[in-house]
Amino acid sequence: MNHKIELQPNYIPRVLMLGNGILRLAGGGNWAKLLRDIEMPPPKGRDLSKVPYAMQPEVLCGVNVEEVQRRTAQAIKENAEDSNDTLKRILSLPFDAVLTTNYTYEIETILSGKEWTEKERRKSFTALDGNSHVRHNTSVCNMVSCADGRTLPVFHIHGERMRKHSLVLSYYSYANSVSKLINLNKNRGNTYQEKQESGELINVLSWLDYFLLGDVYAVGLGFDPSEFDIWWAVERKAREKAKHGDLYAIMTEEKIEDKPQKMLFEAMGVKLRNYPPEGEDYQPAYEGILADLQKEL
């Protein structure tokens, strides 16, 4: 599907960036279980707690990236999308685009109001750079026809289940993602500022455009330091000279002061908001997040 997305030169888009955390409210999105499911036999019972998040698949599966992608695509089970009321309410807010690191289709299912099948994915598939044969998702989105009449781009920045070769699951994959972002950034040059000054529309060519220009509300995203493609984008946003929005890191950490992310946020101008859980119960934290977003948006 060919679809052009253009932004008004001085408009700050409102962007929702969703991580794995919010899926856990419905009993899905369990990273530890996924790792157990994709481990190459025989299981070795290794403790991965000190292994960087982005390298855990390599410990369990080795360095055959294609095999890790294939095993992951097979292992992923779709969640009961209609059970996550909190996600439904967040997605009802007036965002212009959704970015997600999740591989599954809860977002599309909720927005469209129907099961997200391979047919629906193919119908919505959009290569913003015109290259529909790419294996990565850097310039790919699903243009979702929402049940409420909106059309909303959803970017799976780390790939999606139905496109197994797009899955970002290893340091090799993360580095590949960064190289593509660097090329996009180089080709973009200073056109954001130039188009703002001349009043021209800005063509969206990747998720990076929304991330750099928008007010980005990151919810349920841990910002693990090993996910260095995201951190590259965070620092790149901090360096942007054109008119752009802020990045709001909306965390649910019990002790945010102990996290390295806090120091990195401060260095890169990220606006941190933390909603501590009540013991093991994260629902009150997400209710607080939702209430504040409803007031703000």
N, C-alpha and C positions, 0 to 999 in steps of 0.2 A: 504494500500500500504506500502510495506517495502522499505525503501530507506536509505542508509547509507551516511552521510555527514562527510567527513574527511578534516581537515585543515592541511596544511603544518606546521611543528612545529614552524617556525620562520616567518610565513606569517601573516601580520596584515590585516584581512579582512576589506573591506569597507562596512559599514552597514548604511542603511537609516532607520531612526526611524520616522514614520509619526504619527502626532496627528490629532485632529479634525479640527484645524484651516484652513488647506488647502482646506478641503471640502467645507467650507463656500464660497469660491470663485465661486463655481458653484451653490450656493443657497441650498446646502445640509448640513448635519451634524449639524443641529440646536439642541443643547442640551436642551435649554429651551422648545422648542416645544415637544421634546421627553418626557420631564418630565410632560408636560401638558397631553400628550396622555396616559401616564401610570398611572396617578393619580387615586387612588381608589375613587369612588363616595361616598358622593357628594363632588365636588370641594370646597375647603375652602379658596381659594384666599390668601394663605400664601406667605409672602415675604421670599424667600430662600437666599437672598443676603448675609446673615451672617452665613449661615449654611455651614460647610465644604463641598466642592464639592462632595466628595465620599459618604456623608451621606444624600444627598438630596433625593435620591429615597426612603430611609426609612421614611423620613418625610411625603412623599406623599402616600406611599404604605404600611407602616408597616414593620414588620421584617420577613415576610414569603418570604424568598429568592427565593424559587421555583416559587412563584406566580409573584414576580417582574420580574424574568427571562422570564416567559411565556408571561406576558403583554408586556414586552419590545420587544421580538421577534415578536409579533403580530404587534406592533406599528411601528417598523422600516420600512420605505419605501426606496427602492433603489433609489439612485439619477440617474440623466441622466449622466451615466458614460462618454459618449462621449463628454460632454460639458466642461470638465475641462482640458483645454489645458495646464495650468501650471503644473498640476499633471502629465500629459503625458510627458512633457519635463523633469521633475525631474526624473521620472521613466526610462527614456531613458539613464540616466547616468550609468557608469559602477560600480554599486554596486554588492556586493556578496550575500547580503541578505536584506530583508525588514522586519522590525518590525513595528507593528502598534497597537495603542490602539483602533482603530475604529472597529466597529462590522460588517460593510458592505463590499462589494466586489468591490469597484471601482478599487482598485489596481490590483486584479486578472483580471478584465475585460479589463483594459488597457494593461496589460502585455501580456495576451493571445490573445488579438484582437478579442474576441468574448464574447457573453453573458455568465456570470458565473452562470450556472445552478446547481441544486442539483447533477445532473449526473457528471458535471465537478468537483464539490467539492469532491465527493466520489472517483473519479478517481485520484485526486491529494492528497487526505488525506494521511498524513504520520505521524505515531507515532514513533518518533526517539528512544524511549525506548522500542519499541516492543509491548507496551500495547495499542491496538487499541480500547479498551472498556472504556477508561477514559472519564469522563465528563468535565474535565478541559483542558486548552490549553497549559499548561506549557511546555510539551514536544511534542507538536503537531504543524505541519506546513502544508501548502499547497505547494507542489512542482509544480510550475507553468511552463508549457511548453510555453515559450514566443514566440511571433510572429517573433522576430528577431533571433530565434534559441537558445537562452539561456535557461537554466533551473534554476529557481530562487526560493529559499524557502521564503515563506511569513508567518510570525508568527503573529497571532492575539493574542497578549499577554493578552488582557482582554476579550477574547472570540469572537465568531462570530455568526451572526444571524442564520445560518442554524444548529447550534449546541447550542440550547438555554440554556442548562444546563452549558455551558462553560462561560456564560456571567458573568463578574465581575461588580457588581452593588451596593455593600453595604460594610460597614466596615467588616461585617462577611466574605464576599467574598474576600476582600483585605487581611485580616488576613490569610485566607485559602491559598491564593496565596503565601504569605510570608513563610508560613510553608513548602510549597512544594519547594520553592527556597532554604530555609535553608537546607532541606534534600538533595537536589541535590548538594549543595555546600559542605556539610559534606561528601557525598559519593565521590565527585570529589577529595577532599583532595588537595594535592600539585602536582597533575599529570600534570598540565600545564607546570610548570617549569621543572619537571622531563623529560617530553617528549621533551621539547625544548632542553634540555641538551643532551638527547640520540638520537635526530633526528627522533623520532617516530611521526607518524601521530596522530593528536588529533581528537577523535570522538566527533562530536557535538551531544549532548543529549537534548538540550533545547535552547530556545532563549537566556538564560543567558550566554551561552558560547560565542555567537556572541557579546553580549553586553559587556562582560568583556574583551574579547581579541581584539575587533575591534576598528577601528576609527569610532565612531558612530556619525552620523550627524542627530540630532533631529530637525525636521522641523514641525512647526504647533502644537507643544506640549507645553502646558502651564506649565508643571511641578508643578501642584497644590500640595502644601505640604500635603494635605490629601490623595494623592495617594501614600501611604507609601510603597507599593511593589516596585514602581519605585525608590523611594528614598533609599530603602534598597539596590537595585541593584547599584545605583549611589555610595553609600558609599562603597559597596563591591568592586566596580571597583577601587576606590581610594586606597584600601588596597592591591590590587593584586601585588604580587612580581614578577610574571613572566613577560616576555616581552609582552607588550600590547599597544593598541592604546589609543587615547584620546576620550573624550566625548565633542562634540561641541553642546551647547545649542543655537540653532538659533531661537531667539525670535522676535516677532513683537509687542513690547510693546511701548506705547507712552511715558511712564515714568518708565523705568526699575529701576531707582534708588530707587523708592518707593516700590519695590517688595521684599518680604522676600526671594524669590528665589535667588536674586543676592548675598545675604550674604551666603546662603547655597552653591551656586556654588563656591564662593571664598574659603569656608572652605574645599570643597571636590575636588578641583583641576579641576573643569569643566571650559572649555573655552567658555565664553559667547560672542555671537555675536548678536547685536540687530539691527533690521531694523524697525524704527518707521513707522507707517502708515501715510498717508496723510489725516488727519481727519478720516472719516469713510471708506476711500478707502484703502484696504489692497493690491490691485493688484501691485502698484509700489514697495511695500516692498518685495513681493514674486518675482518680476522681478529682484530685486537686489540680493536676495538670489540665484536665479537660475543662474544669470550671474557669481556670485562668485564661485558657485559650479562647473560650467562648466570650469572655469579657473583652479580650484584646482584639479579636477578629470580627 
